[in-house]
Amino acid sequence: MGTNFCLFMPLYDALWNTLNPKSWDLQKKTSSGENSRVPDFVFLAHVVDLTSSMHAPFVMRSYASKPYKVPLLLLPFLPVAFLIMLAMWAWSKAFLVSFYYLRGKLHQTWVVPRFGFQYFLPFAADGINNKIEEAILTANKIGVKVISLAALNKNEALNGGGTLFVNKHPDLRVRVVHGNTLTAAVILNEIPKDVKEVFLTGATSKLGRAIALYLCRRQVRVLMLTLSTERFQKIQREAPPEYQNYLVQVTKYQAAQHCKTWIVGKWITLREQNWAPSGTHFHQFVVPPILAFRRDCTYGDLAAMRLPEDVQGLGSCEYTMDRGVVHACHAGGVVHFLEGYTHHEVGAIEVERIDQVWEAAMRHGLKAVSSVPKSIES
């Protein structure tokens, strides 16, 4: 018959003599990368933890096609996942995990073979940066236009939000992007226009700084939680003189006991959440997300955007997101590519670009995922 009944595991075709004679040659050509298409855009992610590592499409497609949840049926395989993690730590390099097409261009997600906890091991930092650098140089060599760094791959303490690689390789043709400009835009556009005061944790971080500087220009009073007066004053001096008084340093959560809009960029406990008044809404850009302890408060999701409607080939979900929804930093890299920006987006966020990037995302058909306030009961 010359036709395979089972396209991805032709064991039975081989047994019953229905195997297409060209199958093995095609498999060799495909696995070697011969005549393979070069992606135009790459999102460089990392593994979150052992259970989420089994959410990859090549592990179980039906599981990966739905938003990630703790897989009770797969828990017995955790020892296997642990051994694979050790093997990846020792030998692996960044690899392809998923792809889709947008306006005829190939977008891929590559994964650095490191798990979330490894990014907090001081002795692992150099090795992780080497893997990220290797992926960037590979993308540069094969002709990728934009590579966007996900989550901990752009950690400020690790590599300065990607600055390390751009400074080390000034002749890169591929644009290195952290995507946080659009992340800031998504968070800021969730905040109601009539809000006059917000409480901001993680206030001196990359995102916290940009959010504070943007809001003060809207004449919103920003209570910036930080123990470092030096870092606070450095940010305050960046604001126009007429708006600097809208930035206020606070050192305790008690200072926000009358503020109903919290923007959380640093993980907070139940005890710390208890200082928020009833009816508070928690916006957040902290990973992992804070736990919804308070029944009398509401909690927003992490910043995310839905890809344009003409996207094709989406067969899996990005972590806990619905199909077609990606983290805002991923979407930021997509916008960078679609707009044809020629600059690297690394290091500090340029506050002046926040509105520009948001308008570009809207123009290209990306949609903000409605962060409907959710109570703990929902």
C-alpha positions in Angstrom: 0.0 0.0 0.0 2.9 2.3 0.5 1.2 4.3 3.2 1.9 4.5 6.9 -1.1 4.0 9.2 0.8 5.2 12.2 2.8 8.3 11.3 4.9 8.9 14.4 5.6 5.3 15.5 5.6 3.0 12.5 6.2 -0.2 14.5 2.9 -1.9 13.3 3.5 -0.7 9.7 6.9 -2.5 9.8 5.3 -5.6 11.3 2.4 -5.7 8.7 4.5 -4.5 5.7 2.6 -1.3 5.2 5.6 0.9 5.8 6.3 3.5 3.2 9.8 2.7 1.9 10.7 6.4 1.9 10.0 6.8 5.7 13.4 6.2 7.0 15.1 8.4 4.5 12.6 11.2 5.3 13.2 10.7 9.0 17.0 11.0 8.6 16.7 14.1 6.5 14.3 15.7 9.0 16.4 14.9 12.1 19.6 16.1 10.5 18.0 19.5 9.9 18.6 19.3 6.1 16.4 21.8 4.2 14.8 22.8 7.5 13.3 26.3 7.7 15.0 28.9 9.8 12.8 30.5 12.4 12.3 34.3 12.2 11.6 34.7 15.9 12.6 32.6 18.9 11.3 32.7 22.5 14.0 31.4 24.8 12.3 29.8 27.8 13.4 27.6 30.6 11.9 24.7 32.6 9.9 25.8 35.6 10.0 22.6 37.8 9.9 18.9 37.6 6.1 18.5 37.2 5.9 21.2 34.5 8.7 19.5 32.6 6.2 16.9 31.7 4.0 19.5 30.0 6.2 19.5 26.9 4.4 18.5 23.7 6.9 15.6 23.0 6.0 14.1 26.4 2.2 14.0 26.0 0.5 16.0 23.4 -3.0 15.8 24.9 -1.6 17.1 28.3 0.4 19.9 26.6 -2.6 21.0 24.6 -4.3 22.3 27.8 -3.1 24.8 30.4 -0.7 23.4 32.9 -2.0 21.9 36.0 -0.2 19.5 38.5 -0.5 16.2 36.7 -1.6 13.7 39.4 -1.4 10.7 36.9 2.1 11.7 36.0 3.4 12.1 39.6 4.8 8.5 39.6 7.1 9.5 36.8 8.8 12.2 38.9 11.8 10.0 39.6 12.3 9.7 35.8 11.9 13.4 35.3 14.5 13.9 38.1 17.1 11.7 36.3 16.4 13.5 33.0 17.0 16.8 34.8 20.4 15.6 35.9 21.2 14.4 32.4 20.2 17.8 31.0 22.3 19.6 33.5 25.3 17.6 32.5 25.0 17.3 28.7 22.1 19.1 27.1 21.9 22.4 25.2 19.0 24.6 24.3 16.4 22.7 22.2 13.2 23.3 20.3 10.0 22.6 22.2 7.2 24.1 20.1 6.4 26.4 17.2 3.7 28.3 15.4 3.3 30.5 12.3 2.2 34.1 12.3 1.7 35.9 9.0 3.8 33.3 7.1 6.7 33.6 9.5 8.0 30.8 11.7 8.1 31.4 15.4 9.7 28.9 17.7 10.1 28.3 21.4 13.5 27.0 22.5 14.2 25.9 26.1 17.4 26.3 28.0 18.0 23.0 29.8 17.8 24.4 33.3 15.1 24.3 35.9 13.8 27.3 37.9 15.6 26.4 41.2 18.9 26.2 39.4 18.8 30.0 38.7 19.1 30.6 42.4 22.2 28.5 42.9 25.2 30.9 42.9 27.6 28.3 41.4 25.2 27.7 38.5 25.1 31.2 37.2 28.0 31.0 34.8 26.8 27.7 33.3 23.3 29.1 32.7 24.7 32.3 31.0 26.8 30.1 28.8 23.8 28.1 27.7 21.8 31.3 27.0 24.8 32.8 25.1 25.2 29.6 23.1 21.5 29.8 22.1 21.8 33.5 21.1 24.9 32.8 19.0 23.2 29.9 17.3 20.2 32.0 16.5 22.6 34.7 15.2 24.4 32.2 13.0 21.3 30.6 11.4 19.6 34.0 10.7 17.0 34.5 13.4 15.8 38.1 13.4 14.7 38.4 17.1 15.3 36.2 20.2 13.3 37.0 23.3 14.4 36.0 26.8 11.8 34.5 29.1 11.5 34.9 32.9 14.7 34.0 34.7 16.8 34.0 31.5 16.7 37.8 31.7 17.2 38.1 35.5 18.9 41.3 36.3 21.3 39.7 38.8 22.1 37.0 36.3 23.0 38.9 33.1 21.6 42.5 33.5 18.4 41.7 31.6 20.4 40.5 28.5 22.9 43.4 28.6 25.8 41.0 29.3 25.4 39.3 25.9 24.9 42.5 23.8 28.0 44.1 25.3 30.0 40.9 24.8 28.9 40.5 21.2 28.4 44.0 19.8 28.1 42.7 16.2 25.0 40.6 16.8 22.6 40.6 13.9 19.9 39.0 15.9 18.0 41.4 18.2 18.1 40.4 21.8 14.8 41.4 23.7 13.6 41.0 27.2 10.0 42.0 26.3 9.4 43.8 29.6 8.3 47.1 28.0 5.1 45.4 26.9 4.8 43.6 30.3 4.8 47.0 31.9 2.3 48.3 29.4 -0.1 45.4 30.1 0.1 45.9 33.9 -0.4 49.7 33.6 -3.4 49.3 31.2 -5.1 47.1 33.8 -5.1 49.9 36.4 -8.3 51.9 36.3 -7.8 55.5 35.1 -9.5 56.9 38.2 -7.0 55.4 40.6 -5.1 58.1 42.5 -2.8 56.0 44.8 -1.1 52.6 44.4 1.1 50.5 46.7 4.1 49.0 44.8 6.3 46.1 46.0 9.4 45.2 44.1 9.5 48.9 43.6 13.2 49.2 42.6 13.2 46.3 40.2 13.3 46.8 36.5 9.5 46.6 36.1 8.8 48.3 39.4 11.0 51.3 38.4 9.2 51.7 35.0 5.7 51.4 36.6 6.5 54.0 39.2 7.9 56.5 36.8 5.0 56.0 34.4 2.3 56.4 37.1 3.8 59.5 38.7 3.6 61.2 35.3 -0.1 60.4 35.4 -0.2 62.1 38.8 -0.8 58.9 40.7 0.7 58.7 44.1 3.0 55.7 44.3 3.9 54.2 47.7 7.2 52.5 46.9 8.1 49.8 49.3 11.9 49.7 49.7 14.4 49.8 52.5 17.0 51.4 50.3 16.7 55.2 50.3 19.6 55.4 47.9 17.8 53.2 45.2 14.5 55.1 45.8 16.1 58.5 45.4 17.9 57.4 42.2 14.5 56.4 40.7 12.9 59.6 42.0 15.5 61.7 40.4 14.6 60.2 37.0 11.1 61.6 37.2 10.4 65.1 35.9 10.8 67.6 38.8 7.1 68.5 38.9 6.1 64.8 39.4 8.8 63.7 41.9 6.6 64.4 44.9 4.2 61.6 43.6 6.8 59.0 44.5 6.8 58.2 48.2 9.2 55.8 49.9 7.6 53.5 52.5 9.4 50.8 54.5 6.5 48.8 56.0 3.3 47.2 54.7 1.3 49.1 57.3 1.7 52.2 55.1 -0.7 50.7 52.6 -3.5 49.8 55.0 -5.8 52.3 53.3 -4.7 51.7 49.7 -6.9 49.3 47.6 -4.7 49.0 44.6 -1.6 46.8 45.2 1.0 46.1 42.5 3.0 43.2 43.6 6.5 42.6 42.2 7.8 40.7 45.2 6.3 37.6 46.8 4.2 38.4 49.9 2.9 36.2 52.6 -0.6 36.0 54.2 0.6 38.2 57.1 1.7 40.9 54.7 -1.4 40.6 52.6 -3.5 41.2 55.7 -2.4 44.8 55.8 -4.4 45.4 52.6 -7.9 46.8 53.2 -11.0 44.8 52.3 -11.8 45.2 48.6 -8.1 45.4 47.5 -7.2 44.2 44.0 -3.7 42.6 43.7 -2.1 43.3 40.3 1.1 41.3 40.0 4.3 40.7 38.1 5.9 38.3 40.5 7.0 34.7 39.6 5.6 32.5 41.0 2.3 34.3 41.5 1.2 35.1 45.0 -1.3 32.8 46.7 -4.8 34.1 46.9 -5.3 34.0 50.7 -7.9 36.8 51.1 -11.6 36.0 50.5 -12.5 39.7 50.6 -9.9 40.7 48.0 -9.4 40.0 44.3 -6.3 38.8 42.4 -5.1 39.4 38.9 -3.2 37.0 36.7 0.3 37.4 35.4 0.6 39.8 32.5 -0.3 38.0 29.2 -1.6 38.7 25.7 -3.5 36.7 23.1 -1.8 36.3 19.8 -3.5 37.6 16.6 -6.3 35.6 15.1 -4.3 34.6 12.1 -1.8 32.6 14.1 -1.5 29.0 12.8 -0.1 25.8 14.2 -0.7 26.3 17.9 -0.8 22.8 19.3 0.2 23.4 22.9 -0.2 25.9 25.7 2.4 28.1 27.2 2.5 27.0 30.9 -0.7 27.9 32.6 -2.0 30.1 29.7 -4.9 29.1 27.4 -4.1 28.1 23.9 -3.1 31.1 21.9 -2.2 33.2 25.0 1.4 33.9 25.8 3.2 35.7 28.6 3.6 39.5 28.0 7.4 39.2 27.5 6.8 36.6 24.8 4.3 39.0 23.1 6.8 41.8 23.6 9.3 39.9 21.5 6.7 39.2 18.8 5.9 43.0 18.6 9.6 43.8 18.4 9.8 41.4 15.4 6.6 42.6 13.7 7.5 46.2 14.0 11.0 45.5 12.6 12.7 47.4 15.5 16.5 47.4 15.0 17.5 48.1 18.6 18.2 45.5 21.3 15.7 45.7 24.2 17.9 44.9 27.1 18.6 46.4 30.5 16.4 49.2 31.9 13.0 49.7 30.5 12.6 53.0 28.5 9.5 54.5 30.0 8.9 56.7 26.9 8.5 53.5 24.8 5.7 51.9 26.9 2.8 53.6 25.1 4.5 53.2 21.8 4.9 49.4 22.2 1.4 49.1 23.6 -0.1 50.9 20.5 2.0 48.7 18.2 0.7 45.5 19.9 -2.9 46.7 19.4 -2.2 47.6 15.8 -0.9 44.1 15.0 -3.9 42.4 16.5 -2.6 41.3 19.9 -5.2 41.5 22.6 -4.8 42.0 26.3 -6.1 39.1 28.3 -8.9 40.5 30.4 -7.7 40.3 34.0 -11.1 39.9 35.5 -10.8 40.4 39.2 -11.0 36.9 40.8 -11.8 36.2 44.4 -10.4 33.2 46.2 -13.7 31.5 45.9 -13.6 31.6 42.1 
